[in-house]
């Protein structure tokens, strides 16, 4: 009898515990499902901006908040850097990542993306003011490079003039004065005339030694004049190559700036183009203002927006290259991806999205 009583008590106790455990589990699940989504946000004007009160605005924010409203998401914003966003979403510390985030194969290996919501490309920002062509050319004639080439050429002509004067001063004093200053001047004139193949014939060596110097000088002049023509041409054009960019093909000849871990830095690495890293787009543009670099390569919409807001003395070249897509960042195999995509497509096909694009990008497009 005692054993029966113990058995009945155990069964009753078990029956009482089970509903409590199920209820606690259900409550825990409910608490988890209603917890606000942690949304990582990277400031990338005009897609994501932050005002003085810490409120986030921008094109991507408008898109996300419409998606969240459609799907009844509760969420909280967390400002982060690009690397922290990618790593945090990949490890599910954040449920969503917002910004002007380009879809790339390397990122796709770590995270997932929604459907693209904006198609952009890279642009090049350069100084807007260009000097008059005649003044630019005039300055090149007084550049250090040009003056160095000119001095070297004069030095070589002087050496050739001294040699022919030494050979001719006793045998041909009428044309090559025996007095050193006048004689060397005549030798310099003969060397210049011979090098340029003008051939006035007013002075010519008569002695065997003088003619030997003349023969050597004529053959040497063919090589020297070719080399110095190339050097002078390079000296006259080097300033143009280092300060003016017409398109992306000129980037190999100038000092380029970009932002690390961006799509632009990925493209520059892929094209084997050297560049200087700056911590932000604003810092890179400021470097162009100060003359530290010649061009900034970055997302064209972001470049145009920044120039419109505070860099009026810079301009973005008309050419856009390396097309890219912006998308919302999600953890790998995220269960919400499909419903987010449906809401995204519904929003970007409507008039509200077009108004938002015009509001945040306007004439920066």
Residue pairs with C-beta under 8 A, 6 or more apart in sequence:
34 74
35 74
36 74
36 75
36 76
37 68
37 73
37 74
37 75
37 76
37 95
37 96
38 75
38 76
38 78
38 93
38 94
38 95
38 96
39 64
39 75
39 76
39 77
39 78
39 94
39 95
39 96
39 97
39 98
40 78
40 80
40 84
40 85
40 88
40 89
40 94
40 96
40 97
40 98
40 329
41 48
41 56
41 61
41 77
41 78
41 79
41 80
41 97
41 98
41 99
42 48
42 79
42 80
42 81
42 82
42 85
42 97
42 98
42 99
42 100
42 101
43 49
43 50
43 79
43 99
44 58
44 60
44 99
44 100
44 302
45 58
45 302
45 305
45 306
45 309
46 58
46 59
46 301
46 302
46 305
46 360
46 361
46 364
47 58
47 59
47 60
47 99
47 100
47 118
47 301
47 302
47 326
47 360
48 56
48 57
48 58
48 59
48 60
48 61
48 98
48 99
48 100
49 56
49 57
49 58
50 56
50 57
50 79
51 57
56 77
56 79
58 360
59 118
59 356
59 357
59 360
59 361
60 98
60 99
60 100
60 117
60 326
60 328
61 98
62 356
62 360
63 117
63 328
63 344
63 347
63 348
63 353
63 356
64 96
64 98
64 328
66 343
66 347
66 352
67 73
67 328
67 340
67 343
67 344
67 347
68 74
68 75
70 343
70 346
70 347
71 336
71 339
71 340
71 343
75 95
75 96
78 94
80 88
80 94
82 99
82 101
82 261
82 262
83 261
85 94
85 97
85 99
85 101
85 329
86 97
86 107
86 110
86 111
86 329
87 110
88 94
88 97
89 95
89 96
89 97
89 111
89 329
89 330
89 331
90 110
90 111
90 331
90 332
92 331
95 330
95 331
95 334
95 336
96 328
96 329
96 330
97 111
97 328
97 329
97 330
98 328
98 329
99 329
100 118
100 120
100 299
100 301
100 302
100 326
101 107
101 113
101 326
101 327
101 328
101 329
102 120
102 262
102 263
102 299
102 324
102 325
102 326
103 113
103 116
103 324
103 325
103 326
103 327
104 263
104 266
106 266
107 113
110 332
111 329
111 330
111 331
111 332
112 329
112 330
112 331
112 332
112 333
112 334
112 337
113 327
113 328
113 329
113 330
114 327
114 328
114 330
114 337
114 340
114 341
114 344
115 327
115 341
115 344
115 345
116 325
116 326
116 327
117 326
117 327
117 328
117 344
117 348
118 301
118 325
118 326
119 323
119 324
119 325
119 326
120 299
120 300
120 301
120 320
120 323
120 324
120 325
120 326
121 299
121 300
121 320
121 321
121 322
121 323
121 324
122 263
122 264
122 267
122 297
122 298
122 299
122 300
122 320
122 321
122 322
122 324
123 297
123 298
123 299
123 300
123 303
123 304
123 316
123 317
123 319
123 320
124 245
124 247
124 248
124 251
124 295
124 296
124 297
124 316
124 317
124 319
125 285
125 288
125 295
125 296
125 298
125 303
125 307
125 311
125 314
125 315
125 316
125 317
126 244
126 245
126 288
126 294
126 295
126 314
126 315
126 317
127 243
127 288
127 294
127 313
127 314
127 315
128 312
128 313
128 314
128 315
129 313
130 244
131 139
136 239
136 240
137 236
139 239
140 146
140 235
140 236
140 237
140 239
140 240
141 236
143 235
143 238
143 239
145 234
145 235
145 238
146 232
146 235
146 236
148 235
149 228
149 231
149 232
149 235
150 232
152 228
153 228
156 224
157 188
157 191
157 192
157 195
158 184
158 188
158 191
160 187
160 188
160 191
160 195
160 213
160 217
160 220
161 184
161 185
161 186
161 187
161 188
161 189
161 190
161 191
162 184
162 187
163 187
163 213
163 217
164 176
164 187
164 190
164 191
164 205
164 210
164 213
164 214
164 217
165 176
165 180
165 183
165 184
165 186
165 187
167 205
167 207
167 209
167 210
167 212
167 213
168 175
168 176
168 187
168 205
168 206
168 207
168 210
169 176
169 177
169 178
169 183
170 178
171 206
171 207
171 210
172 205
172 206
172 207
172 210
175 186
175 202
175 203
175 204
176 183
176 186
176 187
176 190
176 203
177 183
177 186
186 203
189 203
190 203
190 204
190 205
191 217
193 199
193 200
193 203
194 214
194 217
194 218
194 221
195 217
195 221
195 224
195 225
196 225
197 221
204 214
205 211
205 213
205 214
241 250
241 253
241 254
242 253
242 254
242 255
242 294
243 254
243 294
244 250
245 251
245 254
245 294
245 295
245 317
246 317
247 317
247 319
248 319
248 321
251 268
251 271
251 273
251 295
251 297
252 273
254 293
254 294
254 295
255 276
255 292
255 293
255 294
255 295
256 268
256 273
256 274
256 275
256 276
256 293
256 294
256 295
256 296
256 297
257 275
257 276
257 277
257 278
257 284
257 287
257 288
257 292
257 293
257 295
257 296
257 297
258 264
258 265
258 268
258 275
258 276
258 277
258 278
258 284
258 296
258 297
258 298
259 265
259 277
259 278
259 279
259 280
259 281
259 284
259 298
260 277
260 279
262 298
262 299
263 299
263 322
263 324
264 297
264 298
264 299
265 275
265 277
267 297
267 322
268 274
268 275
268 297
275 297
276 287
276 292
276 293
278 284
278 287
281 296
281 298
281 302
281 303
281 306
282 306
282 310
284 293
284 296
284 298
285 296
285 303
285 306
285 307
285 311
285 314
287 293
287 296
288 294
288 295
288 296
288 314
289 311
289 313
289 314
296 303
299 324
300 316
300 320
301 361
301 364
301 365
303 316
304 316
304 361
304 364
304 365
305 361
305 364
307 314
307 315
307 316
307 364
308 363
308 364
328 340
328 344
330 336
330 337
330 340
347 353
